């Protein structure tokens, strides 16, 4: 019963923020949205995982399987111009965050992020 309430709460949070997911202060939008959605999934998974580790409980009735991971977002790094410093700064931040989160990053984006100092001077 409590778990059902928790699912309803998480669903309400998701539906109210899905179009503009909350991000931390310096987090870029895409990485922030991914991080936020992962936190909601973790919030749902935690109780289930806790029950699955209890040896006395037989959870034959509850066979929870996580949904397959969605394909990694493919950031659009096809075209970068130096006149768009704001967008370039955001691309660099997105690249860094997505790399830390374990997503595959296109080589061009990695090169851009590695040369960040060059663009700030």
C-alpha positions, 0 to 999 in steps of 0.5 A: 500500500505504501509503495503504491502511494510512493509510485503515485507521488513519483508519477505526479512529480514526473508529470508536473515537471516532465516538460521542464525538469528541475536542474541544479544550479550549474547543470546543463539542461540535457544532463540535468533532465537525465539526472533528474529522471534517474533520481525518480527511477532510483526512488522507485527501485530502492524499496524493491531492491531492499525487499529482494535482499531480504532472505526470509521473504519470498518475492515470487509474486513481485517480479520487478524488472527495470525497463530497458535503458533508453538509447543514449541521447545523441547531442547535436554537435554537427556544427559549432561556430565560435560566434555562439559562445553561449551555445558552445559553453553549454555544449561543453558543459553538456559534454562534461556532465554526460561523460561523467554520467557514462554516456558515449560522447562523440569525438568532436564533442570531446575535443571541444570540451578538452579545448575549453580553455582555448575558447575562454581566452 
